Amino acid sequence: MTLVTGLDREAVARTADALAMAGTTLVHHDLSSLPSGRVLRTTRTIDLDGVEHTDIREISLEHGCVSCTLRIDLLPLLRRLHQRSTVERIVLQLDPLIEPEALCWSIEHVVCSDMPGFVDAPAGYDVAVDATIACVSEMEWLDAASGDVTLGEAGLVEWSAEWDSAVAEDDRTLAQVAVGQVAFADALVLAGADPAFRDAWSSARLMEVLRRLAPGAPIVMELPQRPIRPGTLIQLLRAIGPTARRGAVFGPHDPLLRGAPPLTTECGVSMAVFESDRPFHPTRLHDALDHLLDGVICSRGRIWLATRFDDVFWLESAGGALRVEEAGQWVGAMSADERADVEETRLAMAALRWDEVFGDRHNALTILAHRADVTEIVEALNAATLTDVEMAEGSDAWREYDDPFGTRHEDPCADTTPPGSGLLSITDGLDPDQQRNDSEKGDLP
């Protein structure tokens, strides 16, 4: 199964259409009619003889929850398509509001039950994601990925007071979605600008950002006068390397640098790695986070707060939006029974950096910037860690420091109300007990 994603609906449609070959079924949920409470699902099947069959139907919104509706409709559909002898490949043309990483988590973990003729199992029991293609607009993507415009402000999410509160609470930004789509991609289709309007420096800078955000992903450019062709996409898919994600969802304790992204500076674009074995002073870190919101495409990593000695925090930013939230406990804070449930790879990583006093506690962040000096950012983060005097005070004194973070924090922090989780949250559709159990185990990405 191949996923096609991107903010540019037209580019996504062209790419998905070029993959519609004999033996392929293309599925698309159109969310553009959300204000009227309708989702249109188009299923195009090209049988092995090349004959096309198209089915368009309206999906009603159940419980006022778009994500649940898509799961109730899409995941069982994937299992049924798997049983058809005429279907050799499934192509999902994703609406910009549906993030591929969350969808892939659902495919692997959300159980489809009460399907006659099927065992109760996730859709991943029958289908596997072999590639995610992200479509990137040469003219528009970088602005979207570095700004703070919300999906609603960009016109991608509309809402009326008579409709779904989940849409009203979706305050994701274009940057969060744009960065997430490319970072999860195995291959990229660059929707090129008209040569008469192309700025060579801006295009080169965009390419350097993409090389670091999706390292190793093959890239093909689609020109306005030469739309993407099936043969080009076949070659693109064949060029995907053996270390590609292919639908895999990584957690906060997995390696931060995957695919060996370039660490040199090109066209003003640079990637830096910040590491420290000293905890952050929460107030100084809060002030330092402003450096991650200006001229930075994205940052991500693990945080050790002095006030929360045993807890791992996960930081993630995209453009002008940032969040910090709990991500389980450090191995050094776990009991022997708890460590028995930890993956061997994480235990091995912890052993490599083990300290007799602090165990595996540490800070590790990656920062991708295109208009900021990463050296200054790293210096600001270093200044936010504890001084020698503060380290000597010990953890009992650290717990008394002022802490603006709590269990979850977002910047800009004018609104202290936790935001909605978007139209396709990884915990939507799970019963409350299952959500709580998975959260306690630290299994959620």
C-alpha positions as CSV (number, residue, x, y, z in Angstrom):
1,M,0.0,0.0,0.0
2,T,1.3,3.5,-0.9
3,L,0.3,6.7,0.9
4,V,0.3,10.0,-1.0
5,T,0.3,13.1,1.2
6,G,0.9,16.8,1.1
7,L,-0.6,20.2,1.6
8,D,-1.0,20.7,-2.2
9,R,-4.3,18.9,-2.9
10,E,-3.8,19.2,-6.7
11,A,-0.2,17.8,-6.6
12,V,-1.4,14.9,-4.3
13,A,-4.2,14.1,-6.8
14,R,-1.9,14.1,-9.8
15,T,0.6,11.8,-8.0
16,A,-2.1,9.4,-6.8
17,D,-3.7,9.4,-10.3
18,A,-0.3,8.5,-11.9
19,L,-0.2,5.5,-9.6
20,A,-3.6,4.2,-10.7
21,M,-2.4,1.3,-12.9
22,A,-3.9,-2.1,-13.6
23,G,-4.4,-4.0,-10.4
24,T,-4.6,-0.9,-8.3
25,T,-7.4,0.5,-6.1
26,L,-7.2,4.2,-5.2
27,V,-9.1,5.4,-2.1
28,H,-9.6,9.1,-1.3
29,H,-11.6,10.7,1.5
30,D,-12.5,14.2,0.6
31,L,-12.9,16.4,3.7
32,S,-13.6,19.6,1.9
33,S,-17.3,19.3,2.7
34,L,-16.8,19.1,6.4
35,P,-18.9,22.2,7.2
36,S,-21.9,20.4,5.8
37,G,-21.2,17.3,7.8
38,R,-20.3,15.1,4.8
39,V,-17.2,13.1,3.8
40,L,-17.1,11.9,0.3
41,R,-15.2,8.6,-0.3
42,T,-14.0,7.9,-3.9
43,T,-12.8,4.4,-4.7
44,R,-11.3,3.8,-8.1
45,T,-10.4,0.3,-9.1
46,I,-8.5,-0.6,-12.2
47,D,-8.8,-4.3,-12.7
48,L,-6.1,-6.5,-14.2
49,D,-7.5,-5.9,-17.7
50,G,-7.2,-2.2,-17.3
51,V,-11.0,-1.6,-16.9
52,E,-11.8,1.2,-14.4
53,H,-14.6,1.1,-11.9
54,T,-15.4,4.1,-9.7
55,D,-17.6,4.2,-6.6
56,I,-18.4,7.5,-4.9
57,R,-20.4,7.5,-1.7
58,E,-21.2,9.8,1.2
59,I,-20.0,8.9,4.6
60,S,-22.0,10.2,7.6
61,L,-20.1,11.6,10.6
62,E,-20.7,9.4,13.6
63,H,-20.5,10.9,17.1
64,G,-19.4,14.2,15.6
65,C,-15.9,12.7,15.3
66,V,-14.3,12.8,11.8
67,S,-11.3,10.6,12.7
68,C,-13.6,7.9,14.1
69,T,-15.7,8.0,11.0
70,L,-12.6,7.6,8.8
71,R,-11.4,4.7,10.9
72,I,-14.7,3.0,11.0
73,D,-14.9,3.3,7.2
74,L,-11.3,3.2,6.0
75,L,-9.7,0.5,8.1
76,P,-12.4,-2.2,7.4
77,L,-12.3,-1.1,3.7
78,L,-8.6,-1.9,3.6
79,R,-9.2,-5.4,4.9
80,R,-11.9,-6.0,2.4
81,L,-9.8,-4.8,-0.5
82,H,-7.1,-7.2,0.6
83,Q,-9.4,-10.1,-0.2
84,R,-10.1,-9.1,-3.7
85,S,-8.0,-11.0,-6.2
86,T,-8.1,-8.1,-8.6
87,V,-6.4,-5.8,-6.2
88,E,-2.6,-5.9,-6.1
89,R,-1.9,-2.5,-4.7
90,I,-3.8,0.1,-2.7
91,V,-3.1,3.8,-3.1
92,L,-4.4,6.1,-0.4
93,Q,-4.8,9.7,-1.5
94,L,-4.8,11.5,1.8
95,D,-6.6,14.8,2.5
96,P,-4.2,17.4,3.9
97,L,-6.0,17.1,7.3
98,I,-5.0,13.5,7.7
99,E,-1.4,13.0,8.9
100,P,0.2,9.9,7.6
101,E,2.0,9.0,10.8
102,A,-1.2,8.9,12.8
103,L,-2.9,6.9,10.1
104,C,-0.1,4.3,10.0
105,W,-0.3,4.0,13.8
106,S,-4.0,3.3,13.4
107,I,-3.4,0.7,10.7
108,E,-1.1,-1.3,13.0
109,H,-2.9,-0.9,16.3
110,V,-6.7,-0.2,15.9
111,V,-8.6,-3.5,15.9
112,C,-11.3,-3.9,13.3
113,S,-13.9,-6.1,15.0
114,D,-17.3,-7.5,14.1
115,M,-16.5,-8.0,10.4
116,P,-18.2,-11.2,9.1
117,G,-15.6,-13.5,7.7
118,F,-12.6,-11.7,9.3
119,V,-10.8,-12.4,12.5
120,D,-10.7,-9.4,14.9
121,A,-7.4,-7.7,14.0
122,P,-5.9,-4.4,12.9
123,A,-5.9,-3.5,9.2
124,G,-2.1,-4.2,9.4
125,Y,-3.0,-7.9,9.6
126,D,-3.8,-7.8,5.9
127,V,-2.0,-4.8,4.4
128,A,1.4,-3.1,4.8
129,V,2.6,0.3,3.9
130,D,5.5,0.0,1.6
131,A,5.9,3.7,0.8
132,T,4.8,7.2,1.7
133,I,5.1,9.9,-0.9
134,A,4.9,13.5,0.1
135,C,4.1,16.2,-2.4
136,V,5.9,19.5,-1.8
137,S,5.1,22.8,-3.5
138,E,8.4,24.5,-4.5
139,M,6.8,28.0,-4.2
140,E,4.7,27.5,-1.0
141,W,6.1,24.7,1.2
142,L,8.9,26.5,3.0
143,D,6.7,29.4,4.0
144,A,4.1,27.0,5.3
145,A,6.7,25.0,7.2
146,S,8.3,28.0,8.9
147,G,5.2,30.0,9.9
148,D,2.6,29.9,12.7
149,V,-0.6,30.0,10.6
150,T,-3.2,27.5,11.8
151,L,-5.1,25.2,9.5
152,G,-8.2,27.2,10.1
153,E,-6.5,30.5,9.3
154,A,-5.2,28.9,6.1
155,G,-8.7,27.8,5.0
156,L,-8.1,24.1,5.4
157,V,-10.5,23.8,8.4
158,E,-13.9,25.4,8.4
159,W,-16.4,25.2,11.2
160,S,-19.9,26.2,12.1
161,A,-21.4,26.3,15.6
162,E,-23.9,23.7,14.5
163,W,-21.2,21.2,13.7
164,D,-18.4,19.1,15.0
165,S,-16.5,20.4,18.0
166,A,-13.5,18.3,17.1
167,V,-13.0,20.5,14.0
168,A,-13.3,23.6,16.1
169,E,-10.6,22.4,18.5
170,D,-8.2,21.5,15.7
171,D,-5.6,24.3,16.1
172,R,-2.8,22.5,14.4
173,T,-0.6,24.8,12.3
174,L,0.4,24.4,8.6
175,A,4.0,24.0,9.8
176,Q,3.2,21.0,12.1
177,V,1.4,19.3,9.2
178,A,3.9,20.2,6.5
179,V,6.9,19.1,8.5
180,G,5.2,15.9,9.7
181,Q,4.3,14.9,6.2
182,V,7.8,15.3,4.8
183,A,9.6,13.9,7.8
184,F,7.5,10.7,7.5
185,A,7.9,10.4,3.8
186,D,10.0,7.7,2.0
187,A,10.0,9.7,-1.3
188,L,9.2,13.2,-2.3
189,V,7.6,14.7,-5.4
190,L,8.5,18.4,-5.8
191,A,5.8,20.3,-7.6
192,G,8.1,22.7,-9.4
193,A,7.3,26.4,-10.1
194,D,7.1,28.0,-13.5
195,P,10.8,28.7,-14.4
196,A,9.9,32.3,-15.1
197,F,9.0,32.8,-11.4
198,R,11.6,30.5,-9.8
199,D,14.1,32.0,-7.4
200,A,17.3,29.9,-7.6
201,W,18.4,30.7,-4.1
202,S,15.0,29.9,-2.5
203,S,14.8,26.6,-4.5
204,A,18.3,25.6,-3.4
205,R,17.5,26.4,0.2
206,L,14.3,24.3,0.0
207,M,16.3,21.4,-1.3
208,E,18.8,21.6,1.6
209,V,15.9,21.6,4.1
210,L,14.3,18.6,2.4
211,R,17.6,16.7,2.4
212,R,17.9,17.1,6.2
213,L,14.2,16.6,7.1
214,A,13.8,13.5,4.9
215,P,17.4,12.2,4.6
216,G,17.9,9.6,2.0
217,A,14.5,10.1,0.4
218,P,14.7,10.1,-3.4
219,I,13.2,13.3,-4.9
220,V,11.7,13.9,-8.3
221,M,10.6,17.3,-9.7
222,E,7.3,17.7,-11.5
223,L,7.4,20.7,-13.9
224,P,4.2,22.6,-14.8
225,Q,4.6,21.7,-18.5
226,R,5.5,18.0,-17.6
227,P,3.0,16.5,-15.1
228,I,4.3,13.5,-13.1
229,R,4.1,10.2,-15.1
230,P,3.6,6.6,-14.0
231,G,7.0,5.6,-15.2
232,T,8.7,8.3,-13.2
233,L,6.8,7.3,-10.0
234,I,7.8,3.6,-10.6
235,Q,11.4,4.6,-10.7
236,L,11.0,6.8,-7.7
237,L,9.5,3.9,-5.6
238,R,12.3,1.7,-6.7
239,A,14.9,4.3,-5.5
240,I,13.6,4.1,-1.9
241,G,16.4,2.8,0.2
242,P,16.5,-0.2,2.6
243,T,16.5,2.1,5.7
244,A,13.2,3.9,4.7
245,R,10.4,4.1,7.3
246,R,7.8,2.4,5.2
247,G,5.0,3.3,7.6
248,A,7.0,2.7,10.8
249,V,6.1,4.9,13.7
250,F,9.0,5.9,16.0
251,G,8.7,6.9,19.7
252,P,10.5,9.4,21.8
253,H,13.2,6.9,22.9
254,D,14.3,6.0,19.4
255,P,17.4,7.5,17.7
256,L,16.9,11.2,16.8
257,L,19.2,11.2,13.8
258,R,17.9,8.7,11.3
259,G,19.2,8.4,7.7
260,A,22.5,10.4,8.4
261,P,21.3,13.9,7.5
262,P,24.0,16.4,6.5
263,L,25.3,18.4,9.5
264,T,27.1,20.9,7.3
265,T,25.6,24.4,6.5
266,E,24.4,24.9,2.9
267,C,22.4,27.9,1.6
268,G,22.0,29.0,5.2
269,V,20.4,25.7,6.2
270,S,21.9,23.8,9.1
271,M,21.2,21.0,11.5
272,A,22.6,20.9,15.0
273,V,22.5,18.3,17.8
274,F,22.4,19.5,21.4
275,E,23.3,17.0,24.1
276,S,23.8,17.5,27.8
277,D,24.1,15.3,30.9
278,R,22.8,18.1,33.1
279,P,19.1,18.7,33.7
280,F,17.4,21.9,32.5
281,H,16.4,24.6,34.9
282,P,12.7,24.8,33.9
283,T,12.4,28.6,34.0
284,R,15.6,29.2,32.0
285,L,14.5,26.5,29.5
286,H,11.1,28.2,29.1
287,D,12.9,31.4,28.2
288,A,15.3,29.6,25.9
289,L,12.5,28.0,23.9
290,D,11.9,31.3,22.1
291,H,15.1,30.6,20.1
292,L,13.4,27.6,18.6
293,L,10.4,29.6,17.3
294,D,12.2,32.0,14.9
295,G,14.1,30.9,11.8
296,V,13.8,27.2,12.8
297,I,12.0,24.7,10.7
298,C,11.7,22.1,13.4
299,S,13.3,20.7,16.5
300,R,12.7,17.5,18.5
301,G,14.1,15.5,21.3
302,R,14.2,14.3,24.9
303,I,14.3,16.7,27.9
304,W,15.4,16.2,31.5
305,L,13.8,18.8,33.8
306,A,15.5,19.3,37.2
307,T,12.0,19.5,38.8
308,R,10.9,16.2,37.4
309,F,13.8,14.0,38.2
310,D,12.3,10.7,37.0
311,D,10.2,11.8,34.0
312,V,11.2,12.0,30.4
313,F,9.8,14.9,28.5
314,W,9.5,15.1,24.7
315,L,9.9,18.4,22.9
316,E,8.7,18.9,19.3
317,S,8.5,22.2,17.4
318,A,7.6,23.1,13.8
319,G,7.7,26.7,12.6
320,G,6.1,28.9,15.2
321,A,4.5,26.1,17.2
322,L,6.1,24.1,20.0
323,R,4.9,21.5,22.5
324,V,6.5,19.7,25.5
325,E,4.8,16.7,27.0
326,E,5.5,13.7,29.2
327,A,7.1,10.6,27.6
328,G,7.4,8.0,30.4
329,Q,10.2,7.5,32.8
330,W,14.0,7.2,32.5
331,V,15.3,3.7,32.7
332,G,17.3,4.8,35.7
333,A,14.0,5.6,37.5
334,M,12.4,2.2,36.8
335,S,12.1,-0.9,39.0
336,A,13.5,-4.2,37.9
337,D,10.0,-5.4,36.9
338,E,9.4,-2.2,34.9
339,R,12.8,-2.6,33.1
340,A,11.8,-6.1,32.0
341,D,9.1,-4.6,29.8
342,V,11.5,-2.1,28.1
343,E,12.7,-2.8,24.6
344,E,16.2,-4.2,24.3
345,T,17.3,-1.4,22.0
346,R,16.4,1.2,24.5
347,L,18.2,-0.7,27.3
348,A,21.3,-0.9,25.2
349,M,21.1,2.9,24.4
350,A,20.8,3.6,28.1
351,A,23.7,1.3,29.0
352,L,26.0,3.2,26.6
353,R,25.5,6.5,28.5
354,W,24.9,5.2,32.0
355,D,26.0,7.3,34.9
356,E,26.4,5.9,38.4
357,V,24.3,8.7,39.9
358,F,21.9,9.8,37.2
359,G,21.5,6.6,35.1
360,D,20.4,7.3,31.6
361,R,19.0,10.8,32.3
362,H,20.1,13.3,29.6
363,N,19.0,16.0,27.2
364,A,19.2,15.4,23.4
365,L,17.7,17.6,20.8
366,T,18.0,18.1,17.0
367,I,17.4,21.5,15.5
368,L,16.9,22.2,11.8
369,A,17.2,25.9,11.0
370,H,17.1,27.9,7.8
371,R,17.2,31.5,9.1
372,A,18.8,31.2,12.5
373,D,22.3,30.6,13.9
374,V,22.2,27.1,15.4
375,T,25.3,27.9,17.4
376,E,23.4,30.6,19.2
377,I,20.6,28.2,19.8
378,V,22.9,25.6,21.3
379,E,24.5,28.2,23.5
380,A,21.1,29.3,24.8
381,L,20.2,25.7,25.6
382,N,23.5,25.1,27.3
383,A,22.9,28.2,29.5
384,A,19.5,26.8,30.5
385,T,21.1,23.7,32.1
386,L,22.1,23.7,35.8
387,T,25.2,25.4,36.9
388,D,27.9,23.8,39.0
389,V,26.5,25.4,42.1
390,E,23.0,24.2,41.2
391,M,24.2,20.7,40.5
392,A,25.8,20.6,44.0
393,E,22.4,21.4,45.6
394,G,21.0,18.0,44.7
395,S,17.7,16.7,43.4
396,D,15.8,17.5,46.6
397,A,16.5,21.2,46.0
398,W,15.8,21.0,42.3
399,R,12.3,19.9,42.9
400,E,11.6,23.3,44.6
401,Y,12.4,25.3,41.5
402,D,9.6,27.2,39.7
403,D,8.3,25.0,36.9
404,P,6.1,26.5,34.1
405,F,5.8,23.2,32.2
406,G,3.4,20.9,34.2
407,T,2.7,17.7,32.3
408,R,2.2,19.4,28.9
409,H,3.3,22.8,27.6
410,E,2.8,24.6,24.3
411,D,4.3,27.8,22.9
412,P,3.1,30.4,22.2
413,C,1.7,30.0,25.8
414,A,-1.0,32.7,25.9
415,D,-3.7,30.0,26.0
416,T,-3.2,27.5,28.8
417,T,-6.0,25.2,27.6
418,P,-4.7,22.0,26.1
419,P,-5.6,22.0,22.4
420,G,-7.5,19.4,20.5
421,S,-5.6,16.5,19.1
422,G,-6.5,17.1,15.5
423,L,-8.7,15.2,13.1
424,L,-6.8,12.0,13.3
425,S,-5.4,11.5,16.8
426,I,-3.7,8.2,17.6
427,T,-5.9,7.6,20.6
428,D,-9.2,8.4,18.9
429,G,-11.4,5.3,18.6
430,L,-9.8,3.5,21.6
431,D,-11.9,2.9,24.7
432,P,-10.9,4.9,27.8
433,D,-9.3,1.9,29.5
434,Q,-7.2,1.1,26.5
435,Q,-6.1,4.7,26.1
436,R,-5.0,4.7,29.8
437,N,-3.2,1.4,29.5
438,D,-1.3,2.3,26.4
439,S,-0.3,5.6,27.9
440,E,1.0,4.0,31.0
441,K,3.0,1.6,29.0
442,G,4.6,4.4,27.0
443,D,3.6,2.7,23.8
444,L,2.0,5.8,22.2
445,P,4.3,7.6,19.8
